[in-house]
């Protein structure tokens, strides 16, 4: 009987020792999975997909699906390339929810292939489509770099700009009968994008339709002011585009900006004001001193940020004269006003 008791106790001790000495399991990050499609929604096979920080790329299968293993948690840039298409770039937070990542590739053109061979310049091109992904002719597309002019889409909805400067780039797209829209990208190389336009409710008055379409006098004036600000902005000012905001959509806007790589130099100002700024909404609506965290990041297309040392643009100051915005105080020194122009998504 004593022998049996000793054996039982020994086995129990062995089990306890084994459990206590076992290492905690290492969390497994699911693969980064998604789908690549064409503008008409068809799968694109044999597209090369590369994730930042992962040495090897993968290719999409016949259904346009891809899966990349060993991608660490956090924000990653994913690049997609395929012969006959313009490259696409997306920023994602890993792990990505299942079936949530779909990337659309825009078909390239022969003349752009010629450009790539003869000159090393950035190209921003794409297709303007309606709510059913049908190409829209007659859409006017302008960039914030006024020197490149305005392009009007043909029957295929196509537009392209060559020799576009790297950095934050804003497209302004208008067409009669559709809501005007702005789209922002952080351009670093060739890029293909799809611009979706929403039809206007034709029951609205002609005046209201004109305003919503972006073709009215006020909307045109606001775009020209914005274009001028972005062309003339100082090196201390910052534009945070949707590319940087997209993976941070779960955060309030102020917090998202503090995580955006382009806004690193603004952290002391944002910390001093507790993410507060003198806000101008959509380029003309005066909000005044408010917390940037009062805005949901997923609702924002891009943000223009002008810290005190950047020098406030005249157009912004003119709108905000009566807003009662407060000065920024850092290291016992009182400085100018921190301005932010927040642009909401359509």
C-alpha positions as CSV (number, residue, x, y, z in Angstrom):
1,X,0.0,0.0,0.0
2,X,2.9,2.4,0.9
3,X,4.6,1.5,-2.4
4,X,1.4,2.5,-4.4
5,X,1.2,5.8,-2.5
6,X,4.8,6.6,-3.4
7,X,4.3,5.9,-7.1
8,X,1.1,8.0,-7.2
9,X,2.9,11.0,-5.6
10,X,5.9,10.6,-8.0
11,X,3.6,10.6,-11.0
12,X,1.7,13.7,-9.7
13,X,5.0,15.6,-9.2
14,X,6.2,14.7,-12.6
15,X,3.0,16.1,-14.2
16,X,3.2,19.3,-12.2
17,X,6.9,19.7,-13.1
18,X,6.1,19.1,-16.8
19,X,3.4,21.7,-16.9
20,X,5.4,24.3,-15.0
21,X,8.4,23.9,-17.2
22,X,6.5,24.1,-20.5
23,X,7.0,27.2,-22.5
24,X,4.0,29.4,-23.4
25,X,3.0,28.8,-27.1
26,X,4.1,31.5,-29.5
27,X,1.1,33.4,-31.0
28,X,0.6,32.4,-34.6
29,X,-0.1,35.2,-37.0
30,X,-2.5,34.0,-39.8
31,X,-1.2,34.5,-43.4
32,X,-1.8,37.8,-45.2
33,X,-4.5,36.8,-47.7
34,X,-6.4,38.7,-50.3
35,X,-7.6,38.9,-53.8
36,X,-6.5,40.8,-56.9
37,X,-9.2,41.8,-59.5
38,X,-9.5,43.9,-62.7
39,X,-11.7,47.0,-62.9
40,X,-14.6,44.8,-64.1
41,X,-14.2,42.6,-61.0
42,X,-12.6,39.6,-62.8
43,X,-9.8,37.8,-61.0
44,X,-6.2,38.6,-62.1
45,X,-4.0,35.5,-62.1
46,X,-0.2,35.5,-62.0
47,X,0.0,38.9,-60.3
48,X,3.2,39.3,-58.2
49,X,2.4,40.3,-54.6
50,X,5.1,41.6,-52.2
51,X,4.7,42.5,-48.6
52,X,7.1,44.9,-46.9
53,X,9.5,43.0,-44.6
54,X,9.0,39.7,-46.4
55,X,11.8,38.6,-48.6
56,X,9.9,36.4,-51.0
57,X,6.9,37.4,-53.1
58,X,3.9,35.2,-54.1
59,X,1.7,35.0,-57.2
60,X,-2.0,35.0,-57.4
61,X,-3.8,31.8,-58.5
62,X,-6.4,31.4,-61.2
63,X,-9.0,32.9,-58.9
64,X,-6.8,35.9,-58.1
65,X,-6.2,34.8,-54.6
66,X,-2.9,35.1,-52.7
67,X,-1.5,34.2,-49.3
68,X,1.7,35.4,-47.7
69,X,3.0,33.6,-44.6
70,X,5.3,34.9,-41.9
71,X,4.2,38.5,-42.0
72,X,4.7,40.1,-38.6
73,X,1.9,42.0,-36.8
74,X,1.7,45.7,-37.6
75,X,1.3,48.0,-40.6
76,X,2.7,46.8,-43.9
77,X,2.8,48.1,-47.4
78,X,1.7,45.6,-50.0
79,X,2.7,46.0,-53.7
80,X,1.0,44.3,-56.6
81,X,2.4,44.1,-60.1
82,X,1.3,42.3,-63.2
83,X,2.4,42.6,-66.9
84,X,-0.2,44.6,-68.8
85,X,-1.4,46.4,-65.6
86,X,-0.3,49.5,-63.6
87,X,1.2,48.7,-60.2
88,X,-1.1,49.0,-57.1
89,X,0.0,49.8,-53.5
90,X,-2.1,49.3,-50.3
91,X,-1.3,49.7,-46.7
92,X,-2.8,47.1,-44.3
93,X,-2.7,46.1,-40.6
94,X,-1.7,42.5,-40.0
95,X,-3.5,40.4,-39.2
96,X,-6.1,41.2,-41.8
97,X,-9.7,40.2,-41.4
98,X,-10.6,37.3,-43.7
99,X,-11.8,38.3,-47.2
100,X,-11.3,42.0,-46.4
101,X,-8.4,42.7,-48.7
102,X,-9.3,43.2,-52.4
103,X,-6.9,45.1,-54.7
104,X,-8.0,46.4,-58.1
105,X,-5.5,46.6,-61.0
106,X,-5.9,49.1,-63.8
107,X,-4.8,47.9,-67.3
108,X,-1.8,49.7,-68.7
109,X,-1.4,51.2,-72.2
110,X,1.2,50.9,-74.9
111,X,2.2,54.6,-74.7
112,X,2.9,54.2,-71.0
113,X,5.1,51.2,-71.7
114,X,7.1,53.4,-74.0
115,X,7.4,56.1,-71.3
116,X,8.8,53.5,-68.9
117,X,11.5,52.5,-71.4
118,X,12.5,56.0,-72.4
119,X,12.3,57.9,-69.1
120,X,12.4,57.3,-65.3
121,X,9.4,59.4,-64.2
122,X,6.4,58.8,-62.0
123,X,3.1,58.0,-63.7
124,X,-0.3,58.3,-62.0
125,X,-3.1,56.8,-64.2
126,X,-6.4,55.2,-63.7
127,X,-10.0,54.8,-64.7
128,X,-13.1,56.8,-63.6
129,X,-16.1,54.5,-63.1
130,X,-19.8,54.8,-62.0
131,X,-21.5,52.9,-59.2
132,X,-21.7,49.8,-61.5
133,X,-18.0,50.0,-62.4
134,X,-18.8,51.2,-65.9
135,X,-16.2,53.6,-67.4
136,X,-17.3,57.3,-67.2
137,X,-16.5,59.6,-70.2
138,X,-16.3,63.3,-69.8
139,X,-14.9,63.4,-66.2
140,X,-12.4,66.2,-65.6
141,X,-9.4,65.0,-63.5
142,X,-7.0,67.5,-62.1
143,X,-4.0,67.1,-59.8
144,X,-2.7,69.5,-57.0
145,X,0.3,70.1,-59.2
146,X,-1.3,72.7,-61.6
147,X,1.5,72.5,-64.1
148,X,0.2,69.2,-65.4
149,X,-3.2,70.6,-66.3
150,X,-6.5,68.8,-66.4
151,X,-7.3,65.6,-68.3
152,X,-10.8,64.7,-69.5
153,X,-11.7,61.0,-69.7
154,X,-12.7,59.4,-73.0
155,X,-15.2,56.6,-73.5
156,X,-12.9,54.2,-71.6
157,X,-12.9,56.4,-68.6
158,X,-9.1,56.5,-68.8
159,X,-6.8,59.3,-67.5
160,X,-3.0,59.6,-67.0
161,X,-0.4,62.0,-65.8
162,X,3.3,61.6,-66.4
163,X,6.2,63.2,-64.6
164,X,4.3,63.6,-61.4
165,X,6.3,64.6,-58.4
166,X,6.7,62.0,-55.6
167,X,4.9,62.8,-52.4
168,X,1.2,63.4,-51.4
169,X,-0.9,63.8,-54.5
170,X,-4.5,64.9,-54.6
171,X,-6.9,64.3,-57.5
172,X,-10.0,66.4,-58.0
173,X,-12.6,64.7,-60.2
174,X,-15.8,66.4,-61.4
175,X,-18.4,65.5,-64.0
176,X,-22.0,66.8,-64.6
177,X,-24.6,64.6,-62.9
178,X,-22.1,63.1,-60.4
179,X,-20.8,64.1,-57.0
180,X,-17.4,65.7,-57.2
181,X,-14.8,63.8,-55.4
182,X,-11.2,64.1,-54.2
183,X,-8.8,61.2,-53.9
184,X,-5.4,61.2,-52.2
185,X,-2.4,59.0,-52.7
186,X,1.2,59.0,-51.4
187,X,3.0,58.7,-54.8
188,X,6.4,57.1,-54.8
189,X,6.5,55.3,-58.2
190,X,4.1,54.3,-61.0
191,X,0.6,53.9,-59.7
192,X,-2.8,52.8,-61.1
193,X,-6.0,53.8,-59.3
194,X,-9.8,53.5,-59.7
195,X,-12.0,56.6,-59.0
196,X,-15.6,55.8,-58.2
197,X,-18.2,58.5,-58.7
198,X,-21.8,58.6,-57.3
199,X,-24.7,59.9,-59.3
200,X,-26.5,63.0,-58.0
201,X,-30.2,62.9,-57.0
202,X,-31.7,64.6,-60.0
203,X,-34.7,65.7,-57.9
204,X,-32.5,68.3,-56.2
205,X,-32.5,71.9,-57.5
206,X,-30.2,72.8,-60.3
207,X,-28.2,75.0,-58.0
208,X,-27.8,72.2,-55.4
209,X,-26.7,69.8,-58.1
210,X,-24.1,72.3,-59.3
211,X,-22.7,72.6,-55.8
212,X,-22.6,68.9,-55.1
213,X,-21.0,68.2,-58.5
214,X,-18.1,70.5,-57.7
215,X,-18.7,72.5,-60.8
216,X,-20.2,75.5,-59.0
217,X,-18.3,78.7,-58.5
218,X,-17.6,78.1,-54.8
219,X,-16.4,74.5,-55.3
220,X,-14.1,75.6,-58.1
221,X,-12.7,78.5,-56.0
222,X,-12.1,76.1,-53.0
223,X,-10.2,73.7,-55.3
224,X,-8.0,76.5,-56.7
225,X,-7.2,77.6,-53.2
226,X,-6.3,74.1,-52.1
227,X,-4.2,73.6,-55.2
228,X,-2.3,76.8,-54.5
229,X,-1.7,75.8,-50.8
230,X,-0.4,72.4,-51.7
231,X,2.0,73.7,-54.3
232,X,3.3,76.5,-52.1
233,X,3.4,74.7,-48.7
234,X,6.6,74.8,-46.7
235,X,8.7,71.8,-45.8
236,X,7.4,72.0,-42.2
237,X,3.8,71.5,-43.3
238,X,2.4,68.0,-43.8
239,X,-0.3,66.3,-45.8
240,X,-1.4,62.9,-44.5
241,X,-3.1,61.0,-47.3
242,X,-5.6,58.1,-47.3
243,X,-2.7,55.7,-48.0
244,X,-1.3,56.4,-44.5
245,X,-4.7,56.7,-42.8
246,X,-6.3,53.5,-44.1
247,X,-4.5,51.1,-41.8
248,X,-5.3,53.3,-38.9
249,X,-9.1,53.6,-39.4
250,X,-9.8,52.1,-36.0
251,X,-8.2,55.1,-34.3
252,X,-9.5,58.6,-33.8
253,X,-8.0,61.0,-36.3
254,X,-5.6,62.8,-33.9
255,X,-4.1,59.5,-32.7
256,X,-3.9,58.1,-36.3
257,X,-1.9,61.2,-37.3
258,X,0.6,60.5,-34.6
259,X,1.2,57.1,-36.1
260,X,1.6,58.4,-39.7
261,X,5.3,58.3,-40.8
262,X,4.9,61.7,-42.7
263,X,3.8,63.5,-39.5
264,X,6.7,62.4,-37.2
265,X,8.1,65.9,-37.0
266,X,4.7,67.2,-35.7
267,X,4.6,65.1,-32.6
268,X,5.8,67.8,-30.2
269,X,3.1,70.2,-31.5
270,X,0.4,67.6,-31.3
271,X,1.5,66.5,-27.9
272,X,1.5,70.2,-26.7
273,X,-2.1,70.8,-28.0
274,X,-3.4,67.3,-27.0
275,X,-4.2,66.6,-30.6
276,X,-6.2,69.9,-30.9
277,X,-6.0,72.2,-33.8
278,X,-7.8,75.1,-35.5
279,X,-9.8,73.1,-38.0
280,X,-11.1,74.1,-41.4
281,X,-13.4,71.4,-42.9
282,X,-13.4,70.5,-46.6
283,X,-11.4,73.6,-47.4
284,X,-14.1,76.2,-46.5
285,X,-16.2,75.3,-43.5
286,X,-15.0,77.0,-40.3
287,X,-15.0,74.7,-37.3
288,X,-12.4,76.5,-35.0
289,X,-10.4,75.1,-32.1
290,X,-11.3,71.4,-31.6
291,X,-9.8,68.0,-31.0
292,X,-8.7,66.1,-34.1
293,X,-9.8,63.0,-32.2
294,X,-13.4,64.2,-32.6
295,X,-13.2,62.9,-36.2
296,X,-13.3,59.2,-37.2
297,X,-10.2,58.4,-39.3
298,X,-12.3,56.1,-41.7
299,X,-14.3,59.2,-42.6
300,X,-11.3,61.3,-43.7
301,X,-9.7,61.3,-47.1
302,X,-6.7,63.5,-46.2
303,X,-5.5,66.2,-43.8
304,X,-3.4,69.3,-44.3
305,X,-1.4,70.2,-41.2
306,X,0.2,73.6,-40.7
307,X,2.2,73.8,-37.4
308,X,3.0,77.3,-36.1
309,X,6.5,77.3,-37.5
310,X,5.3,76.4,-41.0
311,X,3.6,79.7,-41.6
312,X,-0.1,79.6,-42.1
313,X,-1.4,79.7,-45.7
314,X,-3.3,83.0,-46.4
315,X,-6.4,81.1,-47.6
316,X,-6.7,79.3,-44.3
317,X,-6.1,82.4,-42.2
318,X,-8.7,84.3,-44.2
319,X,-11.4,81.7,-43.4
320,X,-10.4,81.4,-39.7
321,X,-10.1,85.1,-38.7
322,X,-13.1,85.0,-36.5
323,X,-12.7,81.4,-35.2
324,X,-11.0,82.4,-32.0
325,X,-8.2,79.8,-32.3
326,X,-5.6,79.6,-29.5
327,X,-1.8,79.9,-29.7
328,X,0.4,76.8,-29.1
329,X,2.6,76.8,-26.0
330,X,5.7,74.6,-26.0
331,X,8.7,74.8,-23.6
332,X,7.3,77.9,-21.9
333,X,7.2,79.7,-25.3
334,X,3.9,80.9,-26.9
335,X,3.9,80.3,-30.6
336,X,1.4,80.7,-33.5
337,X,-1.7,78.7,-34.2
338,X,-1.7,75.1,-35.3
339,X,-4.1,74.8,-38.3
340,X,-5.6,71.7,-39.8
341,X,-7.7,71.3,-43.0
342,X,-9.7,68.1,-42.7
343,X,-11.1,66.7,-45.9
344,X,-13.9,64.1,-45.5
345,X,-14.4,61.2,-47.8
346,X,-17.3,61.3,-50.3
